[in-house]
Amino acid sequence: MVSGVQEGSLQAPTRHALDWHSESFWDEENLLTELERVYDHCHGCRRCVSLCNAFPTLFDLVDESDTMEVDGVKKEDYWKVVDHCYLCDLCYLTKCPYIPPHEWNLDFPHLMLRAKAVHFRQHGASQRNKILSSTDTVGKLVGIPIVVNFVNAANRNGVMRNVLQSVLGVHKDAVLPDYHSKTARKKYKGYSSNAIEPVATEQTRGKVAIFTTCYANYNEPQIAEDLVKVLEHNGLPVRFANREQCCGMPKLELGDLDAVEQAKQANIPMLAELVDQGWDLIAPVPSCVLMFKQELPLMFPDDPQVQKVKDAMFDPFEYLVLRKKGDRLNTEFKKPLGKISYHVACHLRVQRIGMKTRDILQLIPETEIEPIERCSGHDGTYAVKKEFHKISMKISRPIVNRIKQAKPDYYSSDCPMAGHQIANGLQDGSSPVHPISLLRKAYGI
């Protein structure tokens, strides 16, 4: 009889809560010991080498060391691996055979998160990284009518981008999003489609409160508008969450866990109140959905309000599939969409809900969906940093090549930033179309 837990993910994976309130979590020597242990297992396996640049960085450090083992790598070089991890979570959920309940108990992304948190507490963050992770603050400031026109023009100006690269470290060739003074939350302030009578199904309550997200609010409010139109076209009353702040994902990736807690304290009580009032919750950006579904519950496992929000939060297409199961999805499509190259965003894949976007879009007549399950390398901030931009474009190259070969009518990603990263790789003047916008187009509304 074989004792112990065997490799190969033969048992259902589990994930431990983030023990960030313990003293050992913040102890650097303890951290370095754990990094050495995990790096040694990763070096002996190497299944994740193609996912991102964290693993090639680690393996190069090992292979170029005197011993060609992890014990030959300088401890100060451990941080080079940490810098390249952008917490996509793909290694944990798609590759690693040694995650819990395996006795080796590997959770590479959350070890990287711990390292980022320790580094942030000890050294803080650069001005650039503080700005890039303060999406709400930047959006409010840049959204001032006079400021927004200047910023959008500067983002497209070669001279200004060279200055931005020299002064702030934002790569001159990275795509920076447009900003809008008429944000989605301004447009829909006080909005509620009360005229629609909610109809529940077995798994949905039939009325939706939208957590707008920083990106859909400040950068692409059209996504929020298209989401409203699609939901209402499916007989769903819609409203927007009150007093919304950034979900905290950018601060999580920075390692600023105190800022994540502040965001949680601002958002969770408000969202939990909406759930108590009978609303389901939807956010149009996968990273924000993941924050409420996974990261906050793992940081605050004993908070019942966090659990309540987790259980009520849905990806838009996940929700539409559930409505379809209850025979409440409108399938009267007016326009075929042809061939769509569909990039499956990393933070959607790791929600483990399946390809719900594909499942809905392929219901449209004369529409062919080609899913692409590769990372775009964007991460929200990684791709815009001077030192990482070229690497991020290399990571996105397999997606770009697939789209070039496919010659689709549209290419799309649930993550709008990933979509623009792909467009930056294509360099053909084309633009991505968000899946919810494609669905609205197919409905003819």
Backbone torsions as a table, in degrees:
resi	resn	phi	psi	omega
1	MET	NA	135.4	-179.9
2	VAL	-86.6	126.5	178.9
3	SER	-97.3	163.0	178.7
4	GLY	79.2	-178.9	-179.0
5	VAL	-99.6	130.3	-177.0
6	GLN	-90.8	158.7	177.7
7	GLU	-72.3	167.9	174.1
8	GLY	106.9	9.3	178.8
9	SER	53.3	43.5	-177.4
10	LEU	-77.7	-18.2	177.2
11	GLN	-110.4	160.2	179.4
12	ALA	-60.9	128.6	-178.7
13	PRO	-69.1	148.2	173.6
14	THR	-124.3	165.4	177.7
15	ARG	-138.5	132.3	-178.6
16	HIS	-81.5	150.1	173.9
17	ALA	-62.8	153.4	179.1
18	LEU	-78.5	114.1	-173.2
19	ASP	-85.1	57.4	-169.5
20	TRP	-83.9	-3.0	176.4
21	HIS	-96.7	-2.3	179.5
22	SER	-84.7	153.7	179.0
23	GLU	-66.3	-37.5	-176.7
24	SER	-65.2	-29.5	179.2
25	PHE	-57.2	-38.0	-174.1
26	TRP	-95.3	-2.1	-178.9
27	ASP	-79.1	117.4	-173.0
28	GLU	-66.1	-38.9	179.1
29	GLU	-64.0	-41.8	176.8
30	ASN	-61.8	-41.4	178.4
31	LEU	-62.5	-47.3	-178.4
32	LEU	-62.7	-36.0	176.5
33	THR	-63.5	-42.7	179.3
34	GLU	-69.6	-38.0	175.9
35	LEU	-59.9	-43.2	179.2
36	GLU	-62.7	-42.4	179.8
37	ARG	-61.8	-49.0	-176.8
38	VAL	-70.4	-42.2	177.3
39	TYR	-57.8	-37.2	-179.4
40	ASP	-65.2	-42.0	176.8
41	HIS	-65.3	-42.3	-179.5
42	CYS	-64.5	-40.7	178.1
43	HIS	-61.5	-36.3	-179.9
44	GLY	-78.1	-9.7	-176.4
45	CYS	-110.6	-61.9	175.1
46	ARG	66.8	20.9	178.3
47	ARG	-67.8	-23.9	-171.5
48	CYS	-94.4	12.0	-171.6
49	VAL	-60.0	-27.2	-175.2
50	SER	-92.0	0.0	-172.1
51	LEU	-80.0	-48.0	-175.7
52	CYS	-154.4	-171.0	-177.5
53	ASN	-93.0	-4.2	178.2
54	ALA	-64.0	-43.6	-176.5
55	PHE	-72.8	-45.7	173.8
56	PRO	-58.0	-35.5	177.4
57	THR	-62.2	-45.6	178.2
58	LEU	-61.9	-47.6	-174.8
59	PHE	-68.5	-33.9	175.7
60	ASP	-65.9	-40.9	178.0
61	LEU	-60.4	-42.2	179.7
62	VAL	-66.9	-48.5	-174.4
63	ASP	-67.5	-26.6	-179.2
64	GLU	-93.5	-0.7	179.5
65	SER	-79.9	166.2	-178.3
66	ASP	-64.5	-35.7	-176.3
67	THR	-94.0	-13.2	-173.4
68	MET	57.3	29.0	173.9
69	GLU	-133.3	169.4	-178.1
70	VAL	-63.0	-30.2	-179.4
71	ASP	-67.2	-11.2	176.7
72	GLY	-91.9	-4.3	-179.6
73	VAL	-89.2	132.1	178.3
74	LYS	-65.5	141.2	-178.5
75	LYS	-60.3	-36.2	-179.4
76	GLU	-66.7	-19.8	177.7
77	ASP	-82.3	-11.7	176.8
78	TYR	-56.7	-33.5	-175.2
79	TRP	-69.1	-21.3	177.5
80	LYS	-63.7	-35.2	176.8
81	VAL	-68.3	-44.5	-179.7
82	VAL	-58.2	-41.6	-177.6
83	ASP	-61.2	-29.2	-176.9
84	HIS	-89.7	-7.1	177.9
85	CYS	-86.8	124.2	177.9
86	TYR	-112.9	23.4	170.4
87	LEU	58.8	41.1	176.0
88	CYS	-70.3	-25.6	176.3
89	ASP	79.7	1.6	-175.9
90	LEU	-65.8	-35.4	-179.2
91	CYS	-61.9	-40.9	-178.0
92	TYR	-67.1	-42.7	-169.1
93	LEU	-100.3	-8.6	-179.4
94	THR	-126.6	-14.8	-171.9
95	LYS	-127.1	-46.2	-165.5
96	CYS	-69.7	124.7	177.7
97	PRO	-88.4	2.4	-172.0
98	TYR	-117.8	21.4	177.5
99	ILE	-76.5	161.5	177.7
100	PRO	-55.6	138.4	17.3
101	PRO	-91.8	14.3	176.3
102	HIS	-58.4	146.2	-174.9
103	GLU	-65.0	-21.3	177.7
104	TRP	-75.3	-22.8	168.0
105	ASN	56.3	54.3	-178.8
106	LEU	-91.0	132.1	169.4
107	ASP	-138.3	81.1	-174.6
108	PHE	-57.6	-47.7	-178.3
109	PRO	-60.1	-42.2	-178.2
110	HIS	-76.6	-22.0	169.9
111	LEU	-69.6	-40.8	175.7
112	MET	-63.6	-39.5	176.7
113	LEU	-61.4	-44.3	177.9
114	ARG	-59.6	-44.1	179.5
115	ALA	-62.4	-42.2	177.7
116	LYS	-62.3	-40.0	-179.1
117	ALA	-66.5	-43.8	177.9
118	VAL	-62.0	-44.6	179.9
119	HIS	-63.8	-41.5	-179.8
120	PHE	-64.6	-42.8	-179.0
121	ARG	-65.2	-34.5	-177.6
122	GLN	-82.7	-36.0	-170.1
123	HIS	-122.8	-8.2	-175.7
124	GLY	71.8	-158.8	-179.2
125	ALA	-134.7	156.6	176.8
126	SER	-67.8	161.2	178.6
127	GLN	-58.9	-40.2	178.5
128	ARG	-59.5	-48.9	-176.7
129	ASN	-67.6	-32.5	174.7
130	LYS	-63.9	-43.4	-179.0
131	ILE	-66.7	-47.7	-177.0
132	LEU	-62.7	-29.5	-178.6
133	SER	-91.5	-2.6	-179.7
134	SER	-101.9	62.0	-171.7
135	THR	-62.8	-38.3	178.8
136	ASP	-65.3	-48.8	-177.9
137	THR	-62.8	-46.2	179.5
138	VAL	-63.2	-42.9	-179.6
139	GLY	-60.8	-41.3	179.1
140	LYS	-67.0	-42.6	-178.8
141	LEU	-68.4	-49.6	-177.0
142	VAL	-69.3	-25.0	-178.2
143	GLY	-74.3	-5.0	175.0
144	ILE	-61.4	130.1	-170.7
145	PRO	-48.0	-44.4	-178.4
146	ILE	-71.1	-38.0	-176.2
147	VAL	-70.8	-38.9	-171.0
148	VAL	-62.2	-38.6	-179.7
149	ASN	-67.0	-39.3	179.0
150	PHE	-65.5	-45.9	-177.3
151	VAL	-63.9	-45.1	-179.8
152	ASN	-63.0	-38.9	177.9
153	ALA	-67.8	-41.2	-179.3
154	ALA	-64.6	-35.6	-179.5
155	ASN	-65.8	-18.9	-180.0
156	ARG	-105.4	2.6	-175.9
157	ASN	-99.6	123.8	-175.7
158	GLY	-60.3	-41.0	-179.7
159	VAL	-64.2	-46.2	-179.5
160	MET	-65.6	-35.3	179.5
161	ARG	-69.3	-33.9	174.9
162	ASN	-64.9	-39.4	177.3
163	VAL	-64.5	-44.7	-179.6
164	LEU	-61.4	-37.5	178.5
165	GLN	-67.3	-42.7	-177.9
166	SER	-69.6	-41.3	-173.5
167	VAL	-84.1	-43.5	-170.9
168	LEU	-109.9	-17.2	-179.5
169	GLY	84.3	23.9	175.4
170	VAL	-97.4	119.9	-172.0
171	HIS	-59.7	137.0	-174.7
172	LYS	-66.5	-22.6	-178.5
173	ASP	-98.9	-2.9	-180.0
174	ALA	-73.7	142.8	177.0
175	VAL	-74.9	124.3	173.6
176	LEU	-108.0	137.5	-174.5
177	PRO	-72.8	152.2	170.3
178	ASP	-69.7	157.1	173.7
179	TYR	-119.0	155.5	-177.0
180	HIS	-129.4	137.6	175.2
181	SER	-79.6	-33.7	174.9
182	LYS	-90.9	86.3	-176.4
183	THR	-75.3	167.9	178.4
184	ALA	-62.4	-40.0	-178.1
185	ARG	-69.6	-32.1	174.1
186	LYS	-67.8	-44.1	-178.6
187	LYS	-62.7	-39.3	-174.4
188	TYR	-105.1	22.4	179.0
189	LYS	-60.2	123.9	-179.8
190	GLY	74.5	8.3	-175.0
191	TYR	-73.3	138.7	174.0
192	SER	-158.7	126.6	-179.5
193	SER	-89.4	68.2	-173.9
194	ASN	-69.3	-18.5	-176.8
195	ALA	-69.4	-18.5	-179.5
196	ILE	-87.7	128.0	178.8
197	GLU	-84.2	121.9	-178.4
198	PRO	-67.5	139.8	175.9
199	VAL	-123.9	114.9	-178.0
200	ALA	-79.8	156.8	168.7
201	THR	-122.0	-176.4	-177.3
202	GLU	-59.7	-33.7	-174.2
203	GLN	-116.7	0.6	177.3
204	THR	-134.3	153.5	-179.4
205	ARG	-96.9	-5.4	168.6
206	GLY	84.5	11.0	171.0
207	LYS	-146.2	142.4	-165.0
208	VAL	-125.1	129.3	168.8
209	ALA	-102.6	126.4	-176.0
210	ILE	-94.7	124.7	167.0
211	PHE	-87.7	107.9	-164.9
212	THR	-61.8	-39.9	-171.8
213	THR	79.0	151.3	179.5
214	CYS	-59.7	-42.8	-174.0
215	TYR	-67.3	-48.2	-179.3
216	ALA	-70.7	-20.3	178.1
217	ASN	-81.5	-55.2	-172.1
218	TYR	-91.9	-33.9	-168.7
219	ASN	-102.5	-42.2	178.0
220	GLU	-136.4	72.1	179.5
221	PRO	-61.4	-16.6	177.0
222	GLN	-61.0	-33.2	178.5
223	ILE	-62.2	-43.7	179.1
224	ALA	-64.1	-41.4	178.7
225	GLU	-63.4	-44.8	-179.8
226	ASP	-63.7	-36.3	178.0
227	LEU	-64.4	-43.6	177.8
228	VAL	-59.8	-46.9	-177.4
229	LYS	-62.5	-41.5	-179.1
230	VAL	-67.7	-44.0	-179.4
231	LEU	-64.0	-44.8	-179.6
232	GLU	-67.3	-34.0	177.1
233	HIS	-64.5	-20.8	177.2
234	ASN	-100.0	20.1	173.4
235	GLY	73.2	27.2	-177.0
236	LEU	-108.4	120.4	171.4
237	PRO	-62.4	141.1	-174.3
238	VAL	-129.8	142.4	168.2
239	ARG	-144.8	173.3	178.5
240	PHE	-112.5	150.6	178.8
241	ALA	-66.5	146.6	179.0
242	ASN	-88.3	151.3	169.5
243	ARG	52.0	37.0	-176.9
244	GLU	-69.3	138.9	170.4
245	GLN	-122.3	171.2	176.2
246	CYS	-52.3	141.5	-178.4
247	CYS	-64.0	-22.3	179.4
248	GLY	104.5	-4.0	-178.3
249	MET	-59.8	-43.8	178.5
250	PRO	-60.5	-37.3	178.0
251	LYS	-71.1	-33.6	175.8
252	LEU	-61.2	-46.3	-178.9
253	GLU	-66.1	-24.8	175.8
254	LEU	-78.3	-23.2	-175.7
255	GLY	93.9	9.6	-179.9
256	ASP	-88.8	81.2	-174.2
257	LEU	-71.4	-27.4	176.6
258	ASP	-65.8	-38.7	177.1
259	ALA	-67.3	-34.7	175.4
260	VAL	-62.2	-42.7	179.2
261	GLU	-63.9	-38.9	177.5
262	GLN	-62.9	-41.5	177.3
263	ALA	-64.3	-40.3	177.8
264	LYS	-61.5	-43.3	-179.5
265	GLN	-65.7	-27.8	178.6
266	ALA	-80.1	-38.7	-171.4
267	ASN	-93.5	-41.8	-169.9
268	ILE	-63.1	-47.4	179.6
269	PRO	-59.4	-39.8	179.4
270	MET	-65.6	-44.1	179.9
271	LEU	-70.0	-38.4	178.1
272	ALA	-63.1	-35.8	177.2
273	GLU	-64.4	-39.8	176.5
274	LEU	-63.0	-40.1	177.5
275	VAL	-62.5	-42.2	178.6
276	ASP	-62.4	-27.2	179.0
277	GLN	-85.2	2.3	174.7
278	GLY	97.1	12.7	-178.5
279	TRP	-94.0	139.7	163.8
280	ASP	-84.2	157.5	-175.8
281	LEU	-116.4	136.4	177.0
282	ILE	-134.8	139.4	171.0
283	ALA	-127.6	137.1	-173.3
284	PRO	-85.1	2.5	179.2
285	VAL	-118.8	123.7	-174.0
286	PRO	-56.1	-38.5	-178.3
287	SER	-62.2	-36.8	-179.8
288	CYS	-71.3	-40.3	175.5
289	VAL	-60.6	-44.6	-179.8
290	LEU	-62.1	-35.7	179.2
291	MET	-59.0	-45.1	-178.2
292	PHE	-78.6	-30.4	-178.2
293	LYS	-82.4	-31.4	-171.3
294	GLN	-126.2	-57.1	-168.5
295	GLU	-68.9	-46.1	178.0
296	LEU	-65.0	-42.9	175.5
297	PRO	-60.5	-31.5	177.9
298	LEU	-78.5	-25.6	176.0
299	MET	-82.2	-31.8	-175.9
300	PHE	-129.5	64.7	-172.7
301	PRO	-67.0	-18.3	-176.4
302	ASP	-101.9	8.1	-179.5
303	ASP	-94.0	111.4	-177.1
304	PRO	-65.7	-28.6	178.3
305	GLN	-68.9	-37.3	176.3
306	VAL	-62.1	-42.9	178.5
307	GLN	-64.9	-38.8	179.8
308	LYS	-62.9	-43.7	178.5
309	VAL	-67.3	-41.3	177.2
310	LYS	-54.2	-47.3	-175.8
311	ASP	-69.7	-21.2	-176.2
312	ALA	-102.9	-2.0	-175.4
313	MET	-93.3	133.8	-177.2
314	PHE	-133.3	148.1	161.8
315	ASP	-70.3	144.7	-177.0
316	PRO	-54.3	-45.3	-176.7
317	PHE	-77.8	-28.8	171.2
318	GLU	-58.5	-42.8	-178.9
319	TYR	-67.0	-41.6	-180.0
320	LEU	-65.3	-35.2	176.0
321	VAL	-64.7	-40.7	177.2
322	LEU	-64.0	-36.5	176.1
323	ARG	-66.0	-37.2	177.9
324	LYS	-63.4	-40.7	178.4
325	LYS	-61.2	-27.9	177.3
326	GLY	-95.0	15.2	179.5
327	ASP	58.9	35.5	179.9
328	ARG	-121.1	19.2	176.8
329	LEU	-98.0	131.1	175.9
330	ASN	-76.3	117.2	179.9
331	THR	-113.1	22.3	177.0
332	GLU	-87.0	83.0	-178.1
333	PHE	-89.1	139.5	-175.5
334	LYS	-100.6	-23.0	-172.4
335	LYS	-136.6	124.2	173.1
336	PRO	-69.8	154.1	-176.6
337	LEU	-111.7	-4.8	178.8
338	GLY	73.6	-137.1	-175.4
339	LYS	-98.0	127.7	-178.8
340	ILE	-122.4	123.6	168.5
341	SER	-88.0	114.5	-172.4
342	TYR	-110.9	111.8	176.4
343	HIS	-83.9	122.5	-179.9
344	VAL	-87.3	109.8	-174.7
345	ALA	-61.7	144.1	-177.7
346	CYS	-57.9	-47.2	-176.6
347	HIS	-73.4	-7.2	168.3
348	LEU	-88.2	-42.4	179.7
349	ARG	-57.5	-41.8	-174.2
350	VAL	-78.9	-2.3	171.0
351	GLN	-76.4	-12.7	175.6
352	ARG	59.6	41.8	178.1
353	ILE	-108.0	-2.5	-176.8
354	GLY	84.4	-178.2	-176.8
355	MET	-88.8	72.1	-177.4
356	LYS	-68.7	-33.3	177.2
357	THR	-61.7	-48.0	176.9
358	ARG	-59.4	-42.8	-176.0
359	ASP	-60.9	-36.0	178.9
360	ILE	-78.6	-47.0	-176.2
361	LEU	-64.1	-30.9	-178.8
362	GLN	-76.4	-4.7	172.0
363	LEU	-75.0	-18.1	-177.9
364	ILE	-73.9	126.6	-179.8
365	PRO	-58.6	147.7	177.7
366	GLU	53.8	41.5	179.4
367	THR	-132.3	127.1	-178.9
368	GLU	-115.8	126.5	-178.1
369	ILE	-108.1	125.5	174.6
370	GLU	-113.2	101.3	-179.6
371	PRO	-72.4	144.7	175.8
372	ILE	-126.4	111.6	-177.6
373	GLU	-101.7	73.5	174.4
374	ARG	-138.5	153.3	178.7
375	CYS	-76.0	140.8	178.2
376	SER	-82.1	-15.9	-179.8
377	GLY	80.0	9.8	-175.4
378	HIS	-83.1	-61.3	177.1
379	ASP	72.3	1.6	-178.5
380	GLY	92.0	-44.5	179.3
381	THR	-129.4	-28.5	-175.4
382	TYR	-55.4	-45.5	-172.9
383	ALA	-71.8	-18.9	-177.3
384	VAL	-93.1	-9.8	-178.3
385	LYS	-78.5	137.6	-174.9
386	LYS	-54.4	-41.8	-173.7
387	GLU	-78.8	-13.8	-175.2
388	PHE	-117.3	-9.4	-170.9
389	HIS	-59.6	-47.5	-177.6
390	LYS	-63.1	-37.3	177.5
391	ILE	-65.5	-40.7	179.8
392	SER	-62.5	-37.8	178.6
393	MET	-68.9	-33.2	175.3
394	LYS	-64.9	-40.6	178.8
395	ILE	-62.8	-35.6	-177.2
396	SER	-80.4	-11.0	-172.3
397	ARG	-57.9	-41.5	178.1
398	PRO	-59.2	-36.2	177.2
399	ILE	-66.9	-47.1	-179.4
400	VAL	-58.1	-44.5	-179.6
401	ASN	-64.5	-39.0	178.3
402	ARG	-62.1	-41.0	-178.5
403	ILE	-70.8	-39.6	176.7
404	LYS	-59.7	-41.7	180.0
405	GLN	-69.6	-36.4	-175.4
406	ALA	-74.9	-31.5	-175.9
407	LYS	50.3	58.6	-175.5
408	PRO	-77.4	165.2	171.8
409	ASP	-73.0	-33.2	177.5
410	TYR	-141.7	151.0	163.6
411	TYR	-125.0	148.4	-165.7
412	SER	-152.1	153.0	173.7
413	SER	-146.4	142.4	174.8
414	ASP	-61.6	-29.4	176.3
415	CYS	-92.2	110.1	-176.7
416	PRO	-62.0	-32.8	178.8
417	MET	-68.1	-36.9	175.1
418	ALA	-63.3	-39.5	178.1
419	GLY	-58.3	-43.4	-180.0
420	HIS	-73.3	-29.8	173.4
421	GLN	-62.9	-41.0	177.7
422	ILE	-65.0	-43.1	177.8
423	ALA	-60.3	-37.4	178.6
424	ASN	-64.8	-32.2	176.6
425	GLY	-76.1	-34.6	-179.5
426	LEU	-68.9	-40.5	177.5
427	GLN	52.7	42.4	179.5
428	ASP	-122.0	14.0	179.3
429	GLY	81.9	-0.3	-179.0
430	SER	-82.4	166.2	178.9
431	SER	-133.9	147.1	175.7
432	PRO	-73.0	158.1	173.5
433	VAL	-123.2	125.6	-177.5
434	HIS	-64.0	144.6	-178.7
435	PRO	-55.2	-38.0	-179.3
436	ILE	-68.8	-30.2	175.6
437	SER	-71.4	-36.6	175.0
438	LEU	-63.3	-40.4	-179.7
439	LEU	-65.6	-41.3	176.7
440	ARG	-61.6	-41.3	178.9
441	LYS	-61.0	-42.8	-179.9
442	ALA	-64.9	-34.5	177.0
443	TYR	-71.8	-21.3	-177.4
444	GLY	72.2	34.8	-178.1
445	ILE	-116.2	NA	NA
